[in-house]
Amino acid sequence: MRFDIINIVIACGISVLLAFACYSICDIEELRMLLTIVSFVMFLLFAVPSLGIKVEAYPRTSILLKVTSITFWSIGVIANFVFSFFDFNKSAFIITNGVLLLVFILIYSSLYKVKQ
C-alpha cells in the first residue's frame, strides 16, 4: 500500500468544497455545523482510499478497492446532500453516516485481505 500525497491533498480539497456546499445548502442553523463536520469526515474517509492510496497487491483487488471506495463516496455525497435539503433528526443522521462508514470499512478490509 502506497500513499500518493498529491492525490490525498486533492481529496482533502474536494472534501472541503463538498462540505462547504452542504453548509451553504442547509438552512437550519443548529444543524449546519454538525452536517458540515460529519460531511467533511465522511467525504475525506471515502475519497482518500479512492484517490490517494495505491494497493500493489493484486490488480483485481486494487480495482475492487477503488470501485468500492468510489461507490461509497457517491452514496455518501447523495446521502449528505439529501440531509442538507431537509430538516433531520440528529440521531438518524449520525446513525445513517455511522452505518455507512462501518459497512465501508468492513467491505474494504475484507477485500484488502483477499488473496487471489
N, C-alpha and C positions, 0 to 999 in steps of 0.2 A: 504494500500500500504506500503510495507516494502522494504528497501534498503539493499542489500547484498554488503557490502564494498569490500570483496574479489573478487566477480564477477565483480564489477564495475572497480576494478583495472585491472582485466584480460581483460575486454572490452576496457579499455584505451590502454593496451599493444597491443592488436590485431589491434586497430585503428592506433596506431603509426607505427606498422610494415607494414600495408597495405598502409598507406600514404607514407612511405618511398619507398615502391615498386613502387607506382605511380611516385614519384620523380625520381627514378632510371630509369624508362622506358622512361619518357618524354625527348626528345632530344632538344626541343626548350627552350632556356634559359629564355626568358622573360615570358614564361607560367608556368615554373616549380614551382615557389613559390605559385602562385595562385592555381594551381592544388593540390599541397601538402596541403595547409591550408584548402581549401574547402573540399578536400577528407577526411582529418582528422576529421573535424567537422561533416561531413555527416556520416562517419563510426561510430563516437562516439555517435551521436544522435540516430542512429538506433540500435547500439549494447547495449547501456545501458538499454533500456526498455526490450530487449530480454534476456539479461543475468543478469542484476543487480537489476531488480525490480520484486518483488513478489506481485501480486494482490490477496488479500484474500477475494474478494467479492463473486464471484460465479465461480465454476470450468470451466464452458463453456466460460465465459467471459475471464477468465485468459488464457485459451488455445487460444482463438481468438486473444487476445492481443499479445501473444508470436508469433503466426503464422504470424500476420500482421507485427510485427517488423522484424522477420527473412526474410519475403518476401521482404520488402522494403530495408533491408540491402543487400540482394542479388542483387536486382535491382540497388542499389547504387554502389555496388562493380563493377558490369558489366559495368555500365554507365561510371564510373570514369576510369576504365581500358581502355575502348574504347577511351575516351578522351586522355588518356596517350599515345596512339599509333599514334594519328593523330594530325595535326595542326588544331586548332579550333579557332572559334571566341569567345572572352571573354564573350560577351553578351549572346550568345547561351549557353555557359557553365553555367553561373550564372543563367539564366532563367530555364534551364533544372533542375539543382540541387535545385533551389528555389521552383519550382512547385512540384518536387518530395517530398521535405521536407514538404511543406504546405499540400499536399494531405495526407501524412502520419499523420501529426498532426490532421487533420480533421477526418480521419478514426479512429485513435487511441482514440481521445477524445469522438467520437460518440459511439464507442464500450465500453469505460470505463463507460459511463453514462447509459448503458443499464441495466435495471432491469429485472430479469427473474421471 
